[in-house]
Amino acid sequence: MKAKYLNELKDVLNDYRASQKDMQEIISDYDQLYEDALASGKTDDEVWQMLGTPREAADELIDTLQRRKEKNIKTKIITVMPFISLIVFFVLGFYKDMWHPGWLVFLSIPMTAILLQARLKDGIVALMPFLSIIVFLILGWGFNLWHVGWMVFLSIPVVAILLNTKLKDIPVAISPFVAVVAFIILGFQYNLWNPGWLVFLIIPMLGILHEKNIMKLIVYELSFALAIGFYLYMGYVEGSWEYGGIGFLLPVSMGLIFGDVKFQIGNISVEERKKAITMIGVVIIAIGLFLALGFGLSGWAWAWQVFLLIPVVAIILFDKVRLTALMPFLAVIIFFSVGYFFDMFHISWLAFLLIPITAIIENA
């Protein structure tokens, strides 16, 4: 019976075109398994049931062998990529005098590993930092667009959101990034830092669209529209942007009336109350600083960075403090400040490399 089992297994493996080496190893292994099972007191029928029919065993083994071969091929490709990249780099350098930006070929090393080892969705997200760097450098060296080219890095979180968020939630999820892009374009291209910052109001206005109560939705949206209109009227017509800001008390008042904006004093611990008060204080301070720097120093172009204090403080107060969580915000501040104040956008993008470096150090 053992000989019959092994012969049938060999015939099936032949049908599947298994290599002689793999076939010999499989037959040898199953010969030993069969002998061990008989030695333990099992009958031939019990052994067949334990091992599965030759066809069932071969099906499972072929799948395993195929996966192993694919893994070996992928591993070999990943292993040789540094050498291929080096050869391409020298060819571009010696024959085309493209040492720069020929060094970009070295990015193919991590990109190849990601493409061959990650799942499609995860692979796309993981590739975005490298693609963003390539596009950013092309915009910078090719078109001298360092100052606005940095916005391509926003594609990293945007792509991650698009691939991992429900369709109905996507507009709200990507609205902060759309607002930043619009704000920067309005500022750099048209010098409309104020009132260009109003684009950030698309974030709550889109969020309100999820409100199921139609009347409340209309009232909220109308309150924002009136507040924006009043602000623009007071600024452009009366020349009093500061007083125009009073109009934004209208949507806040609507929030208080509908109970969506409320202050809870009871039923929370002293520690939670302190954290809540701290967060409210940080939000108020951030808004005050933004307006003060904007109106007082005409710093609309860079004052928006104070709003990054809000998520930073929230992480410190409500989450386990890890530099990895804080680094994206710190990297944005370093990148924009160095680029804007010292005209070094072509170098300051390196600040974004602090994010993976920090993650590696903390998780090593």
Order of alpha helices (4+ residues) and beta strands (2+ residues): alpha-alpha-alpha-alpha-alpha-alpha-alpha-alpha-alpha-alpha-alpha-alpha-alpha-alpha-alpha-alpha-alpha-alpha-alpha-alpha-alpha
